Amino acid sequence: MSDKTLYDFENENMEDYELIERKAFRKAVELNDKLIDAKTILEEITYDWDEYIKFLEDERISKYCEFKCQETIDFDEELLNAIAHTLKQSLNNTNKAIAYNSKKIKINRVIDG
């Protein structure tokens, strides 16, 4: 198996390849670009997530502060639960949507059989 990537073929004259090969290449480039965009967005979300957790702790809103025997501010319990529930559900849905392992298995089957 070659160690070449899509980038190795970008400047290559694709006219020597069959139509189906060029089409597969173009689709792979588009998919790869979207994956790079998704990675960037996920990195931004990770940063924002960390900032949000830090905010909750700094403002003494989190149950974690309570767990550490630190004083917490009065905060509507129903609202706090709604925030936590919604963020957990969104995180879980995002994780399911990515389904990294199943996609990795599928691409390995395409290559390795």
Secondary structure, DSSP 8 states (H G I E B T S, - for coil): -----HHHHTTS-GGGS-HHHHHHHHHHHHHHHHHHHHHHHHHHHHHHHHHHHHHHHHTT-SHHHHHTT-------HHHHHHHHHHHHHHHHHHHHHH-HHHHHHHHHHHHH-
